[in-house]
Amino acid sequence: MRQTWKGNTKDKQHSLLEQLQKQGVYIPADCGGIGRCGKCRVQFLSGAPKADDDDVEIFSPEQIADGWRLACKAFPAGAYEIAWEQSEDEMEVATDFADGKESSEAFSEAGVEVSNNLVAAVDIGTTTLAVSLVDRTNDKVIDTKTSVNHQRVFGADVISRIQASMDGKKEELKASIRKDLDGLIAALGEKMDEIPVIISGNTTMEHLFLGLPCDTLGVAPYTPVDISLHEEGNFLMLPGISTYVGADIVSGIIACGMDQREEVSMLIDLGTNGEMAIGNKDRIISASTAAGPAFEGGNISCGVAGVPGAISSVDIAEDGSVQIGTIGGKDPIGLCGTGVLEVVYEMLKAEYMDETGLLDDDYVDDGFPLSDDVVFTDQDVREVQLAKSAIRAGAETLMEEYGVGYDEISALYLAGGFGQKINLQKAAGIGLLPEELLDRTKAVGNSSLAGAVMIAKDETLKERFAHVADYSEEVSLTGNPTFNDLYMEYMMFEA
């Protein structure tokens, strides 16, 4: 969908992107506005400033002449009008929980009336948001609404958001997330400040929602201001384990029942942050890895979110022909996370790339073409290597720390929208997931939202959430020799 904006400015200190951020205008900026990702593309219909060196790198001479610029590198003077393509508001967001216990689907049972005892259960993800309206009297989810997290204008990952907060944008980040949630709850027919709101999310997202300083989140020893289960006004903030293992993982542990079983199981959240936990009712340990947003389309040259037109499946036939599938069957506009995974697997299978990630000579310079406008480059391969190696090495380090092998793990739960949609065989084929656990791997969907729904239905679960957060241990992977060795090993692809 094409958006337009008219402005008039004499501000020479702040880029167009920064000026739009202050006014609540959303333009994606995966890199946080440093000119690296090339995602904040706008077309000046009038008042175009001189092209920056980064513009020349990104756009063709014809596009420059047509007024295309990067918003983070544009400093318009005076009146201007811009236009850009806005597709992320149509992003697919996971809301279901695979166990079926906490389904987010609306109910419509004959003779059942909605009570006035309503609670909003919220999952604040780095990329997406989901809100379920729960009728506590009838123990039902009435409806669920989702959206993109418009904080993405400040960067695709938590590190970018932390930096933005430290750079004086804390209040803008707080206003952004609250505006998003206020809109979603209003779409459910309620007002955010008039009903109880249960919030599950990673630690950074909860800090930004509350307007807490993030200065200590991004530097050692990575100390959060508050990760306890606590209430602030009508908001109940669910507890986290550490700065990088938040309430979303506690919710997942509880939603999957890991904390109540004798058998050992593992949870991996394949979202923007590679968070994971392993254990049972007696002991749970957790960790997070700097996986980055590659599996959500971030930091990929032609990467996009899971929106209509995103390439979500790829097959390369023996004759070299490429078949792609897109979300909604629309014309291809870029690669979402599942498409990223599949193109890597298919290129390995077709021997267009070797196990080190080196592309065939035909594709080194311009990338591997998937459509007229979508290519997959050698730098994209590196992003996937970093992400999949961090996740796989983190999981195996946790297993070693816990003292179990593959045969002792009863289930591997994959949380998040990406985990719900991936081809498990292809994920194992590139070394992201272990072949040994495929028969016990279950994509559970949005386990963070499921946990929030559980406590929205039953307030007595507060003690269970607090207990899990308290007795779960975090394993630091920074400087961990096992993790470092495995990380280097899994940089190689397995086909």
C-alpha positions in Angstrom: 0.0 0.0 0.0 1.4 3.4 -1.0 1.7 6.0 1.7 2.3 9.7 1.3 3.4 12.5 3.6 3.8 16.2 3.3 6.2 18.2 5.5 8.0 21.4 5.9 11.2 21.6 7.8 14.3 23.7 8.5 15.8 21.0 10.7 19.4 20.3 9.5 20.4 18.2 12.5 18.0 15.3 12.2 17.4 13.1 9.2 14.0 12.7 7.6 13.7 9.3 9.3 14.3 10.8 12.8 11.8 13.6 12.1 9.2 11.1 11.0 9.8 9.0 14.1 9.1 12.0 16.3 5.8 12.5 14.5 4.8 8.8 14.8 5.1 8.1 11.1 6.3 4.6 10.5 8.9 3.7 7.9 10.8 0.4 8.4 14.5 0.8 9.3 16.0 -2.6 10.2 19.4 -1.2 10.9 18.1 1.6 13.2 18.9 4.4 10.7 22.6 4.0 10.0 22.3 3.6 6.3 23.2 -0.1 6.2 20.0 -2.0 5.5 18.5 0.1 2.7 14.9 -0.5 3.9 13.8 3.1 4.7 13.3 3.9 1.0 11.1 6.9 0.2 10.4 8.7 -3.1 10.4 12.5 -3.0 7.6 13.8 -5.1 8.8 17.3 -4.4 11.6 18.9 -2.4 14.2 16.1 -2.9 17.5 16.7 -1.2 20.8 15.9 -2.8 21.6 12.2 -3.0 23.9 10.8 -0.3 26.7 8.4 -1.1 24.6 5.6 0.5 21.7 6.5 -1.9 24.1 6.1 -4.8 25.0 2.6 -3.5 21.3 1.6 -3.2 19.5 3.2 -6.1 20.1 3.3 -9.8 20.8 6.7 -11.5 17.2 6.5 -12.9 15.8 6.0 -9.4 17.9 8.9 -8.0 16.5 11.1 -10.8 13.0 10.0 -9.8 13.5 11.2 -6.3 14.3 8.0 -4.4 16.3 8.4 -1.2 17.0 6.6 2.1 15.0 8.4 4.8 17.9 8.0 7.2 20.3 9.9 4.9 17.9 12.5 3.7 17.9 16.1 5.1 15.2 18.0 3.3 15.1 21.8 3.6 11.7 23.5 3.4 8.5 21.9 1.9 8.6 18.4 0.6 6.3 15.5 -0.2 7.3 11.8 0.0 5.7 8.5 -0.9 6.7 4.9 0.1 5.4 1.4 0.0 3.9 0.2 3.3 3.3 -3.5 3.4 4.2 -4.5 6.9 0.8 -3.7 8.4 -0.4 -6.8 6.5 2.1 -9.0 8.2 1.1 -12.5 9.2 1.3 -12.9 13.0 1.2 -16.2 14.8 -1.5 -16.3 17.5 -2.5 -20.0 17.8 -0.9 -22.3 20.3 -0.5 -25.9 18.9 -1.5 -27.7 22.1 -5.0 -26.4 21.6 -5.3 -25.6 25.3 -5.0 -21.9 24.8 -6.3 -21.3 21.3 -6.7 -17.7 20.3 -9.6 -18.4 18.0 -12.8 -16.5 18.8 -15.6 -18.5 20.2 -19.3 -18.3 19.2 -21.2 -20.7 21.3 -25.0 -20.5 21.2 -26.5 -19.1 24.3 -23.1 -17.9 25.7 -23.1 -14.2 26.5 -19.9 -12.2 27.0 -19.5 -11.0 30.6 -18.1 -7.8 31.8 -15.1 -9.6 33.4 -12.7 -9.0 30.5 -8.9 -9.1 30.4 -6.5 -8.3 27.6 -3.6 -10.9 27.2 -0.7 -9.4 25.3 2.4 -10.7 23.6 4.9 -7.9 22.8 7.3 -9.3 20.3 10.3 -7.4 18.9 8.7 -7.7 15.4 5.0 -8.3 16.0 2.2 -7.7 18.6 -0.8 -9.9 19.5 -3.6 -9.1 21.9 -6.4 -11.6 22.9 -9.5 -10.4 24.7 -10.3 -13.0 27.4 -13.6 -13.5 29.1 -12.5 -14.6 32.6 -16.1 -15.6 33.6 -16.6 -17.9 30.6 -13.0 -19.0 30.4 -12.9 -18.1 26.7 -10.9 -16.1 24.3 -13.4 -13.8 22.5 -11.1 -12.4 19.8 -7.5 -11.7 18.9 -5.9 -8.8 17.0 -2.4 -8.4 15.7 -0.1 -5.9 14.2 3.5 -5.1 13.4 5.5 -3.6 16.3 6.0 -0.1 14.9 9.1 0.3 17.1 10.8 -1.4 14.1 11.4 2.1 12.8 14.1 2.3 15.5 15.7 -1.0 14.4 14.8 -4.6 13.8 16.4 -6.1 16.9 16.6 -5.5 20.7 20.1 -4.1 20.5 19.0 -1.3 18.1 16.1 -0.5 20.4 18.3 -0.4 23.5 20.7 1.9 21.6 17.8 4.1 20.5 16.6 4.4 24.1 20.0 5.3 25.3 20.3 7.9 22.6 17.4 9.8 24.0 14.4 8.2 22.3 13.1 6.3 25.4 9.8 8.3 25.5 9.3 7.9 21.7 9.7 4.1 22.0 7.3 4.0 24.9 4.7 6.1 23.1 5.1 3.9 20.0 4.3 0.6 21.7 1.5 2.1 23.8 -0.1 3.6 20.7 0.0 0.2 19.0 -1.5 -1.7 22.0 -4.1 1.0 22.6 -5.2 0.6 18.9 -5.3 -3.2 19.1 -7.4 -3.2 22.3 -9.7 -0.5 20.9 -10.2 -2.8 17.8 -11.4 -5.4 20.3 -14.0 -3.0 21.6 -12.3 -2.0 24.9 -10.0 0.7 26.3 -6.5 -0.1 27.4 -6.8 2.0 30.6 -10.1 0.5 31.6 -9.5 -3.3 31.7 -6.7 -5.5 33.2 -3.9 -6.0 30.8 -1.5 -9.0 31.1 1.8 -8.5 29.3 4.3 -11.1 28.2 7.3 -10.1 26.2 11.1 -10.1 26.2 12.8 -8.0 28.8 13.7 -5.2 26.5 10.1 -4.9 25.2 8.8 -4.8 28.7 11.3 -2.1 29.7 10.4 0.0 26.7 6.7 -0.4 27.5 7.1 0.8 31.0 9.6 3.6 30.0 12.4 2.1 32.1 15.9 3.0 31.2 17.7 0.5 29.1 21.3 1.7 29.8 22.2 -1.5 31.8 20.6 -3.9 29.3 23.2 -3.6 26.6 26.4 -3.6 28.6 28.0 -6.1 31.0 26.8 -7.4 33.4 23.5 -6.9 31.6 21.3 -6.0 34.6 17.6 -5.4 34.1 15.9 -2.7 36.1 12.9 -5.0 37.0 12.0 -8.5 35.7 9.8 -9.5 38.6 6.1 -10.3 38.4 4.5 -7.0 39.3 1.6 -4.8 38.7 1.7 -1.1 37.6 -1.7 0.5 37.4 -3.9 -1.9 35.4 -0.9 -3.7 33.9 0.4 -7.0 35.1 3.9 -7.5 33.8 4.9 -11.2 33.7 8.3 -12.1 35.1 11.5 -12.9 33.2 14.6 -14.9 34.0 17.2 -12.4 32.9 17.9 -9.5 30.6 17.9 -11.7 27.5 15.6 -14.5 28.7 12.3 -12.8 29.3 8.7 -13.3 30.2 8.0 -14.7 26.8 10.2 -17.7 27.6 8.6 -18.1 31.1 5.2 -18.1 29.4 6.4 -20.7 26.8 7.8 -22.9 29.5 4.5 -22.9 31.4 2.3 -23.1 28.2 4.2 -26.2 27.1 4.0 -27.7 30.6 7.8 -28.1 30.9 7.7 -27.1 34.6 5.3 -29.9 35.6 6.8 -33.0 33.9 9.4 -35.5 35.0 10.7 -35.8 31.4 13.2 -33.3 30.1 12.1 -31.2 27.2 13.5 -28.2 25.3 11.9 -24.9 24.1 13.5 -22.8 21.4 12.0 -19.4 20.3 13.0 -18.9 16.7 12.2 -15.2 16.7 14.4 -12.1 16.5 16.2 -13.2 19.6 17.4 -16.8 19.9 16.1 -17.7 23.4 15.9 -21.3 24.7 15.3 -23.3 27.8 15.7 -27.0 28.8 14.5 -28.9 31.8 11.7 -30.4 33.8 9.8 -29.8 37.1 13.0 -30.0 39.1 15.4 -27.9 37.1 15.3 -25.5 34.1 18.2 -23.7 32.6 18.0 -21.2 29.8 20.2 -19.1 27.5 19.9 -16.5 24.7 22.0 -16.2 21.6 22.7 -13.2 19.3 21.0 -14.9 16.4 19.8 -11.6 14.8 16.6 -11.1 12.7 17.6 -13.1 9.6 14.8 -15.6 10.1 12.3 -12.8 10.2 13.6 -11.2 7.0 15.8 -8.7 8.8 19.4 -7.9 7.7 18.6 -9.7 4.4 19.2 -7.6 1.3 15.7 -8.4 -0.2 14.3 -9.4 3.2 10.7 -8.5 4.1 8.4 -9.5 6.9 5.7 -12.2 6.4 3.5 -10.0 4.2 1.6 -10.7 1.0 4.1 -11.1 -1.8 6.9 -12.4 0.5 8.6 -15.4 -1.0 7.9 -18.1 1.6 8.9 -21.3 -0.3 11.6 -22.2 -2.8 12.3 -25.3 -4.9 15.1 -25.7 -7.4 14.5 -28.6 -9.9 17.2 -30.8 -11.3 17.1 -28.8 -14.5 17.9 -25.6 -12.5 14.5 -24.1 -12.8 13.3 -22.2 -9.7 9.8 -22.4 -8.3 8.8 -20.0 -5.7 5.7 -19.6 -3.5 4.6 -16.3 -2.0 2.3 -15.4 0.8 -1.2 -14.8 -0.6 0.0 -15.8 -4.1 1.0 -12.2 -4.8 3.8 -11.0 -7.0 7.1 -11.4 -5.2 8.4 -8.4 -3.3 11.1 -10.0 -1.2 12.1 -12.9 1.1 10.5 -13.7 4.5 12.1 -16.0 7.0 10.9 -19.3 5.6 11.9 -18.3 2.2 15.4 -17.4 3.4 15.8 -20.8 5.0 14.5 -22.6 1.9 16.6 -20.8 -0.6 19.7 -21.7 1.4 18.7 -25.4 1.6 17.9 -25.5 -2.1 21.1 -23.8 -3.2 23.1 -26.3 -1.2 21.1 -29.2 -2.7 21.7 -27.8 -6.2 25.4 -27.2 -5.5 25.0 -23.5 -6.2 26.7 -23.0 -2.8 29.2 -25.2 -0.9 29.2 -26.2 2.7 31.2 -23.1 3.7 28.6 -20.8 2.3 30.6 -19.9 -0.8 28.4 -19.1 -3.8 29.0 -20.5 -7.2 31.0 -18.0 -9.4 27.9 -17.2 -11.4 26.2 -15.7 -8.3 29.0 -14.1 -6.3 28.7 -10.6 -7.8 25.0 -10.1 -8.3 23.4 -12.8 -6.1 21.1 -15.7 -6.9 18.0 -14.5 -8.7 14.6 -15.7 -7.4 12.5 -13.2 -9.4 13.2 -10.1 -11.5 13.7 -7.9 -8.4 14.6 -10.4 -5.7 18.0 -11.9 -5.3 19.9 -13.8 -2.5 23.5 -12.5 -2.0 26.6 -13.8 -0.4 26.1 -11.4 2.5 22.7 -12.9 3.0 24.3 -16.3 3.3 26.6 -15.0 6.1 23.6 -13.6 8.0 21.9 -17.1 7.8 25.2 -18.8 8.9 25.5 -16.5 11.9 21.9 -17.0 13.0 21.6 -20.8 12.5 25.0 -21.4 14.0 24.1 -19.4 17.1 20.8 -21.2 17.6 22.2 -24.7 17.1 25.3 -24.1 19.2 23.3 -22.5 22.0 20.9 -25.5 22.1 23.7 -28.1 22.2 25.5 -26.0 24.9 22.4 -26.1 27.1 22.1 -29.9 26.6 25.7 -30.3 27.7 25.2 -28.0 30.7 22.1 -30.0 31.7 23.9 -33.3 31.2 21.6 -34.9 28.7 21.9 -36.3 25.1 19.4 -36.3 22.3 17.9 -39.6 23.4 16.9 -38.1 26.8 14.9 -35.2 25.4 11.2 -36.0 25.2 10.2 -33.1 23.1 11.6 -30.1 21.3 9.1 -27.2 21.2 9.6 -24.5 18.5 8.0 -21.2 19.5 7.2 -18.2 17.3 5.7 -17.6 13.9 8.8 -18.7 12.0 9.0 -22.0 13.9 5.4 -22.6 13.2 5.8 -22.3 9.4 9.3 -23.7 8.6 9.9 -27.0 6.7 11.6 -29.1 9.4 13.5 -31.3 7.0 15.0 -28.3 5.3 15.8 -26.7 8.6 17.7 -29.8 9.6 19.3 -29.9 6.2 21.1 -26.7 6.8 22.0 -27.6 10.3 19.6 -25.3 12.1 17.8 -28.2 13.9 19.3 -31.6 14.8 18.1 -34.5 12.7 18.1 -36.6 15.9 15.1 -34.7 17.3 12.9 -34.2 14.2 10.6 -37.0 15.3 10.1 -35.2 18.6 10.0 -31.7 17.3 6.7 -29.8 17.6 6.0 -26.3 16.3 3.8 -24.8 19.0 3.2 -21.2 17.7 2.8 -18.3 20.0 3.6 -19.7 23.3 4.2 -16.3 24.8 0.6 -15.2 24.1 -0.6 -18.6 25.3 1.0 -18.0 28.7 -0.5 -14.6 28.9 -3.9 -16.1 28.1 -3.5 -18.7 30.7 -2.9 -16.2 33.5 -5.7 -13.9 32.1 -8.1 -16.8 32.6 -6.7 -17.9 36.0 -5.1 -15.3 38.3 -4.0 -18.0 40.7 -1.3 -18.9 38.2 0.7 -15.9 39.3 2.6 -18.0 41.8 3.5 -20.6 39.2 4.9 -17.9 36.9 6.9 -16.3 39.7 8.2 -19.7 40.7 9.4 -20.7 37.2 11.2 -17.3 36.8 12.8 -17.7 40.2 14.1 -21.3 39.9 15.2 -21.2 36.3 18.9 -20.6 35.8 20.6 -18.7 33.0 23.7 -20.0 31.3 25.8 -17.3 29.8 27.1 -18.2 26.4 29.5 -15.3 26.3 33.0 -16.7 26.5 31.6 -20.3 27.0 34.2 -22.6 25.4 31.7 -25.2 24.5 29.5 -22.6 22.8 32.4 -21.1 21.0 33.6 -24.4 19.6 30.1 -25.4 18.5 29.5 -22.0 17.0 32.5 -22.4 14.7 31.5 -26.0 13.9 28.0 -25.1 12.9 29.0 -22.2 10.7 29.4 -24.9 8.1 26.2 -26.0 6.3 25.0 -29.6 6.3 23.1 -30.8 3.2 
